[in-house]
Amino acid sequence: MAVDASKVRVAITGALSKGELSATAPTTAAAAATGFTDLGGISEDGVTLALNDEGDSTPIKVWQNGQTVRTLRQTSEDNPTISGTLVETSLDTIETYFGATVTQTATDGSFEFKSQVREAASYVLDVIDGAELIRIYVPRGVVASVGEITLANTEAIGYEVTIECELDSTKGYNFKSFMTALKTA
């Protein structure tokens, strides 16, 4: 089989955006993401989409020659995740990373942090490779973990987040992906 280099994609640029759960779901890879706010610059490592594994399997063996006669499979309880390090210190980035509400004044913004269960939001991940677009829409995502913040004069302050793509019971999926490369010929 010959390799078709025109079908090889590279995530040249893109954006991770956040919206309320009620934000309008995108319907194509290129349509405007109404009700979503771009979370700004992402570190040069980009964004990672990790799918859940296939779940646990338990082989059933018989005494005769230790042969496996059946394998019981259990669906994974894990959800897909989207991870990346946000490098802009902005209202939306700080509220996403800390799970807090920022109070703004003319001189500064402040928030109080306390450990808590995070509220769900909607997310859109856009990936751009020239004219080719990939969009991943997460109707219900929760910041499941955050990385450490390094404060040093040798690197940008980064806010590492892992968003768990929970199953949206109304829509029936964890995320929906649109890809222009998959359009009809």
C-alpha positions as CSV (number, residue, x, y, z in Angstrom):
1,M,0.0,0.0,0.0
2,A,1.4,3.4,-1.0
3,V,1.7,6.1,1.6
4,D,-0.4,9.3,0.8
5,A,1.6,12.2,2.4
6,S,-1.4,14.5,1.8
7,K,-3.3,12.6,4.5
8,V,-0.7,13.1,7.2
9,R,-1.8,15.7,9.8
10,V,0.3,17.9,12.1
11,A,-1.3,20.0,14.9
12,I,0.3,23.3,13.7
13,T,-1.9,25.5,15.9
14,G,-5.3,25.6,17.5
15,A,-7.2,26.6,20.6
16,L,-8.8,25.2,23.7
17,S,-12.0,27.0,24.6
18,K,-14.4,26.8,27.6
19,G,-18.1,27.5,27.8
20,E,-21.0,27.0,30.1
21,L,-22.8,23.6,30.0
22,S,-25.6,25.5,28.1
23,A,-23.2,26.8,25.4
24,T,-24.3,26.1,21.9
25,A,-22.8,22.8,20.6
26,P,-20.8,23.2,17.4
27,T,-22.2,21.5,14.4
28,T,-19.1,21.4,12.1
29,A,-15.3,21.7,12.3
30,A,-15.3,25.3,11.0
31,A,-18.5,26.9,12.5
32,A,-18.1,29.6,15.1
33,A,-17.9,28.2,18.6
34,T,-20.7,30.3,20.1
35,G,-20.6,30.8,23.9
36,F,-17.0,29.6,24.3
37,T,-13.9,31.6,25.4
38,D,-10.4,30.8,24.1
39,L,-8.2,29.9,27.1
40,G,-5.2,31.5,25.3
41,G,-1.7,30.2,24.7
42,I,-0.7,26.6,25.3
43,S,2.8,25.4,25.9
44,E,4.9,24.1,23.0
45,D,4.1,20.6,24.2
46,G,0.6,21.0,22.7
47,V,-2.5,19.2,23.9
48,T,-3.0,15.5,24.6
49,L,-6.1,13.6,24.0
50,A,-6.1,10.3,25.9
51,L,-8.8,7.7,25.4
52,N,-9.8,5.3,28.2
53,D,-8.4,1.8,28.0
54,E,-10.5,-1.2,27.0
55,G,-11.3,-2.1,30.6
56,D,-10.4,-5.1,32.7
57,S,-10.3,-8.7,31.5
58,T,-10.4,-11.8,33.5
59,P,-9.3,-15.0,31.9
60,I,-11.1,-18.2,33.0
61,K,-8.8,-21.2,32.9
62,V,-9.5,-24.8,33.2
63,W,-7.5,-27.4,35.0
64,Q,-6.7,-29.3,31.8
65,N,-3.4,-27.9,30.5
66,G,-4.2,-24.5,32.1
67,Q,-6.1,-23.6,28.9
68,T,-8.0,-20.3,28.8
69,V,-11.6,-21.2,27.8
70,R,-13.2,-17.8,28.1
71,T,-12.3,-14.2,29.0
72,L,-14.7,-11.9,30.9
73,R,-14.5,-8.3,29.9
74,Q,-15.6,-5.3,31.9
75,T,-16.0,-1.8,30.5
76,S,-13.5,0.8,31.7
77,E,-14.8,3.3,34.2
78,D,-12.2,5.8,33.1
79,N,-13.2,8.7,30.8
80,P,-11.2,10.2,28.0
81,T,-9.1,13.2,28.9
82,I,-7.7,16.4,27.3
83,S,-4.5,17.7,28.9
84,G,-2.3,20.7,28.3
85,T,-0.5,23.6,29.9
86,L,-2.1,27.0,29.6
87,V,0.6,29.8,29.6
88,E,-1.5,32.9,29.7
89,T,-2.4,34.4,33.0
90,S,-5.9,35.5,32.3
91,L,-9.3,35.5,34.1
92,D,-10.5,32.4,32.2
93,T,-7.3,30.5,32.7
94,I,-7.0,31.3,36.4
95,E,-10.7,30.4,37.0
96,T,-10.3,27.1,35.1
97,Y,-7.0,26.1,36.8
98,F,-8.0,27.0,40.4
99,G,-11.7,26.3,40.1
100,A,-12.4,29.7,41.8
101,T,-14.3,32.8,40.9
102,V,-12.1,35.9,40.4
103,T,-13.3,39.2,41.8
104,Q,-11.9,42.1,39.6
105,T,-11.3,45.7,40.6
106,A,-9.6,48.6,38.8
107,T,-6.2,47.6,40.5
108,D,-6.2,43.8,40.6
109,G,-8.1,40.6,40.7
110,S,-8.4,38.2,43.6
111,F,-9.8,34.9,44.5
112,E,-10.0,32.6,47.5
113,F,-8.9,29.0,47.0
114,K,-10.4,26.0,48.8
115,S,-10.3,22.4,47.8
116,Q,-13.7,21.4,46.3
117,V,-15.4,19.3,43.7
118,R,-15.1,21.1,40.4
119,E,-18.1,22.2,38.4
120,A,-18.5,20.9,34.9
121,A,-18.2,23.0,31.8
122,S,-18.2,22.5,28.0
123,Y,-15.0,22.6,26.0
124,V,-13.9,22.8,22.4
125,L,-10.5,21.8,21.2
126,D,-9.6,23.1,17.7
127,V,-6.6,21.8,15.8
128,I,-5.5,23.5,12.6
129,D,-3.2,22.1,9.9
130,G,-3.5,24.6,7.0
131,A,-6.9,24.1,5.5
132,E,-7.5,20.9,7.5
133,L,-9.4,21.2,10.7
134,I,-10.1,18.9,13.7
135,R,-12.6,19.9,16.3
136,I,-13.3,18.0,19.5
137,Y,-16.4,19.1,21.4
138,V,-16.8,18.0,25.0
139,P,-20.3,18.8,26.2
140,R,-19.5,17.9,29.8
141,G,-15.9,18.3,31.0
142,V,-14.4,18.6,34.5
143,V,-10.9,19.7,35.5
144,A,-9.9,16.4,37.1
145,S,-6.3,17.3,38.0
146,V,-3.9,20.2,37.8
147,G,-0.1,20.2,37.7
148,E,2.3,22.2,39.9
149,I,3.0,25.8,39.1
150,T,6.7,26.6,38.7
151,L,7.6,30.2,39.5
152,A,11.1,30.8,38.0
153,N,12.9,33.4,35.9
154,T,13.7,30.7,33.3
155,E,10.3,29.8,32.1
156,A,6.7,31.0,31.6
157,I,4.3,30.4,34.4
158,G,2.2,27.5,33.2
159,Y,-1.2,26.1,34.4
160,E,-1.3,22.4,33.6
161,V,-4.9,21.1,33.4
162,T,-6.4,17.7,32.7
163,I,-10.0,17.8,31.7
164,E,-12.0,14.6,32.1
165,C,-14.5,14.2,29.3
166,E,-17.5,12.9,31.2
167,L,-20.4,11.1,29.5
168,D,-23.1,13.5,28.7
169,S,-26.3,11.5,29.4
170,T,-28.5,13.8,27.2
171,K,-26.2,13.7,24.2
172,G,-25.0,10.1,24.8
173,Y,-21.3,10.7,24.2
174,N,-18.1,11.8,26.0
175,F,-17.0,14.0,23.0
176,K,-17.8,14.5,19.4
177,S,-15.1,15.0,16.8
178,F,-15.3,16.8,13.5
179,M,-12.5,16.4,10.9
180,T,-12.5,18.1,7.5
181,A,-10.2,15.3,6.2
182,L,-13.1,12.9,6.6
183,K,-15.5,14.7,4.3
184,T,-17.0,13.0,1.2
185,A,-14.8,13.2,-1.9
